[in-house]
Structures are given as structure tokens and as C-alpha cells.
Amino acid sequence: MSSRPSFRPARLAVAILGLTIVVSCSGDTTSPTPQPTPVPTTVPPESPSSTALLWPLAGRDGRDWVINNYVDLDATSGTLDYTGGSGSEAKTYNGHNGIDIDVPNFRWMDGNVSNVLAAANGVVTGTRDTEPDRNTSCTGSANFVQVRHPDGLTALYGHLKKGSVAVSIGQQVSVGAILGVVGSSGCSTAPHLHFELRDAANRVVDPFRNGLWAAPPIYNTAITLMDLVIAAGDMTLQQIKDPAPNVQSIPRGTVLGVGVSMAGGGAGDVIKMVITAPTG
């Protein structure tokens, strides 16, 4: 391992809701109207590159992952994301050097479905793979892979699942190669990928501001259901973050616990749930 990156805790972007239900309910559902993507501020890139980056997670925005935090572009105590959002409107926190991409819960980690992909060709310059991966608070060190691209930029993929790192130092990797699996190792409160890009002088590079993504995700993800948790008994936050397999049946008259992980949306959005009896 050639370096020891440090990570700061991410704000939780995936909305997690729990209900305890003893009667059935019904209602209409409506499709939300996606918010427009803001126009990025006109700021010249600090580190130009001809490399078009592949998105580093498999799956779909809003369903398998959602962006939590962007790079903080404000060098002072304030916050600024690449769209010009500042203060409470910025989707970042003070001093954040990368992009945090959340997955719904630990089911995605356990099922090895949240594969971390190489954003560009390069050589592996650092790894760590032995740290605990089920953290729900800031503790210990993160598992990671570090890849240097031919243009001199280096990508860091952090908070990986223990034992999932699929590459070794000195190995040449191609764009799209599987590097590991999303986890929650190190300073992390839930499973997510911290993707960080730096130039040859070790300066942070924001791939959104610099227009480096081949197909950048939209800024405002529409409100979307990511995962549904069904349990016998009261629903708890911990059950939604780290769920057991959903129950398939429950005795009449007992408590049904329902939890959902959702992406996108904002204050004032309404979530409606329909529970249908076996008779329809």
C-alpha cells in the first residue's frame, strides 16, 4: 500500500422511513416531476484532461445508487458545489474532497451487487482490503483502491467491502474493470462509495466541474424507491439500514413492519404506500 487516504463521514442521502402497520390501507400514487438540472457555474478547469470517465458504480441512478455529496469547491469555511449551490443549498459539506455515492442498504453489499468500476485505464498504486466493512459510525480505516491514469490524474475508491478488492498494486486495469464492492469501512455511517480525483500535484479535481464524465448523472434525482423491507414486528432504523430477508407471511392480527429506502426528492414531497390483501 503506497498511501493512507483519510475519509470524513458522509451525510446520509438515502431517505429511510419506517412504519408499523396493523391494518391495510389504499390510495392513489402519482409520478413526481423531475427537477431540472442546474447549469454548472462557468469556472475554467484547474486540471484539464482528455480522459472521459466512466461512472464508477454499476446499476441505475435512484434505484441502485444515489449521489450524496459532491466536492466542496469553497476553500474557506463555507460550502460550494459545482452547480453554484452554496451554504444550505450546496450538496456537500465543508472540506469534502470527493463524491459520495450511496447504495440502498447493506443488502447491496452482502449480495455483491454494488460493483465498483474503474473510471479509466490506469495502474493500481494503492490498496487496503482488511478493515471491517459494516460501520455505522466514524471509526477505523477505510478499505480502498487507488488508480493512476495515463493523464496523471489519480482516482481513489474508498469505503470498500472487506475482502472485495479485486486488484493488486502495480496491476494495469482497463476502464470498467471491477475493483471491489461498495461497503462501509472506515469513517462511514452507511454503505457508500467515496470517489476522489487528484492531479499530479495532489490537488483535488472535481470531475463534474471539469466536465470529465462521459455520461454525468443529473443533479436532482427524481424521488425513487430503492428498497422495501418487510418484517414481523415493529420496524426499526437499524432493520432498514441492515435488513434481514423480507418475511413472506405473517399471522393475522400481528404487527407488520414496513420500511423503505428512497432516493431523490425534497422537502414537501409526499410518499404514498398501498398494501393489498391476498384477495386483491
N, C-alpha and C positions, 0 to 999 in steps of 0.2 A: 504494500500500500504506500503510495507516494505522497499522500497528503491527508489531513484530518479536517474535513469540512465541518463547519458548525451550522446548526439549523435552529431557527426560532419557531415557537409554536404557531400554528395556523389558526385563524378564526374559522369556525365551523360554518360552511356554506350550505351544506345539505340540511334542509329543514327536517326535523324529526318530531313527529307527532304521535301521541299515544292515546288510545281510547279504551275504556272498559265498557262493554255493551252487554245488556241482558235482554233487549228486545230488538226486533228487526225494524228497519226504517227504509224509506224510499224517497226519491226525489229526482229532479232533472239534473243533468250535467251539462255544462256549457264549455266550449273550447275557448281558451284565452287568446287574446290578440297579442302576438309577439311585439315587444317594444323595438323601435328602430335602433340600429346600431349607430352609436355616436361616431362622428367624424374625428379621427385622431388629430391631435394638435400638430401644427406644422413645425416640427423640430428636426433639423438635419441629423442623420445617424452619426453617432460617435465612432462606430466601428462598422463600416460598410463591408458587405460580404456578397459574393456571387452564389453562395450556397443556399438553396431553397430547402428549408427544414420541413421534415415530415412531423406531423403531430405525434408526440411520444407515447400516447396511450391508444390501445385498441378499443373498439366499440364506438358508441354514439353519444354525442353531447346531450345532456339532460336525461339520458337513460342509463348509461354505464359510467359516466363521469360528468363532473361539472367544475368549472373554474371557480376557485375560492378566492385567491388573492393574486394580484398582478405585482409587477416590480414597482417599488416606491421610487419615483423619479425626483422627489424633493430631498435635497441634500441637507436640509435643516430639520427641525423637529416636526415639520408639517408632513402631509402626505399628498401625493400626486400620482395618478395612474396615467397610462399612455393616452387616454381619451381627453385628458384635461380635468377629469374629476378630482376634486381636492377636498380636504377635510373629511366630513362625514359622508360626502358623496363619492369619495375615492374607494375603489375596490382593492384596497391594500392596507397595510399598516406600516407605521414608521420604521424605516430601516430594512424593509423586506427586499431581498435581493433576487428573488426568483418568482416562479409561477407555481402556485399550489393548485393541484387538480384532485378533487375529492372523488372517491367512489362511494356507493351507497352505504356499505357496512362491511363487517368482517366476513360475510358470506362470500363476497367477491374475492377476498384474499384467500380464504380457505379453498375455494373452488379453482384457484389459479386462473381465473378468467380475466383479471386485470393485468395483462401483459404490458411491460414497459418496453418500448421500441426505440432503437437508435434513431435519432432525428437526422443523422447524416453519417456518411462514411467517416471512419477515423480509426485511431489506435487507442486502446484502453490504457489509461495512465494511472488508475487507482481503483481499488475495490475494498469493500468491507462486507462480510456476509454472516457474522456470527452473533449479532446483537438480538435481544428479544424484540419481537415484532408486534406485540399486542398492547402497546402502550395507550393509555387514555389520559396521560398527563405528561408533562415535560420531564423526561428523565433519561439518563444514559446517552449512548452514542447511536447514530443512525447507520444502518446499512446503506451502501451506495455503490454506484458505478460512475466513473469519470472517463470521458472520451474526448480526445483532442482531434479536431477536424483539420483537414489539409490547409484551410484558410487561416489557421492559427487560433480560432475560437475553441474553447473547451466547454463541454456540456457536462453538468453534474445532475445525476438522477438519484434523489435521496429518499429515505424512509422505507427502503425496500423490505420485503418479507425475508425473514431469516432462512438461509439455505436456498434462496431462489436465484442468486446471481449466477448467470449462465456463461460468463466470460471471464477471462483472466488478464492480468497485466501484460502488456506487450502484444496482445492479440489484435489483429486487424478485424474490424467489424464493418459490415455493409449497412446502408440505410435500411431501416425496417427490421433489422435483426433483433431478436428477443434478448434483452439484457437481464431481465428479472421480473419480479411480480410486485405490484403495489402492496405496501404494508404500513405498519405504524411503529417503526423503530425510532429510537431517539426522542427528540423533543417534539412529540406529536400526540394529539388528543383523539385521533381517528384515522383510519386508513386513507392515505393520500400520497400523491407523488409531488415532490418538490423538484422542479426543473429550473436549473440556473445556468446561465450562459456568461462566460467571461472571455475577454480578449487576451492577447499575448502579454499585455502589461497587467493582467489580473484585474482589469476594470470590469464592472458589471455591465452587461449588454442586455437591453430589453428587446427581444425578438419581435414584439408587437410594434413598438415604436419604430424600429428599424425596418419593418416590413420583410422579415426574414422567413415567415411561414409560407409554405407553398399553398396551403388552404387554411387560413386562420379561422378559428371558431368565432361566432358572433359574440358581441359584448354582453347583451342581455338575453339570456336563455329563457325561453318560454317555460312557464310552470309545468312540471312534468313529474309523474310518478316514477320513482326509481326502484323501490322495493316495498313489498307488503309483508308484514309479519303477523301471523295468527297464532295465538296461544290460549291455552286453557287457564283462566285466572287473570288477575289484574295485569295490565301491561305496564312495563317499566321502561325508562330511558335506556338502561343497560341492555334490556332484551332487544330493543330496536337497533342499537349500535352493534350488538354481538348476538344475533338471534340463533336460537335452536331451529331445527327443521319445523316448518309450519304444521300444526295439528291438522289432522284430516277429519276428525269428528269430535263432538263434544256432547255430553249428556244434556237432556232437556232441563231447563231451569238453572243451569250453572253459568258462571261468568265467562264471557268470550272477550279476550283481549285482542285488540286490533291496533297495530302500529304501522306508520308509513314513513318512508324516507322520500323526500321530494326535492327537486332541483328547481332553480329559477324563481320567477315571480317576485313579488314585493309586498310592502305593507298594503293592507286593504284587500288583497286577493282572497277569494272565498273558495274553500275546498269542500266539495260535497262527496259523500260516500253512500253507496247503495248496498244493502245487504239483502240477498234474495234467498228465500227458503227453498228447500229441495223441491217443493211443489211448484216453484216458479213465482 
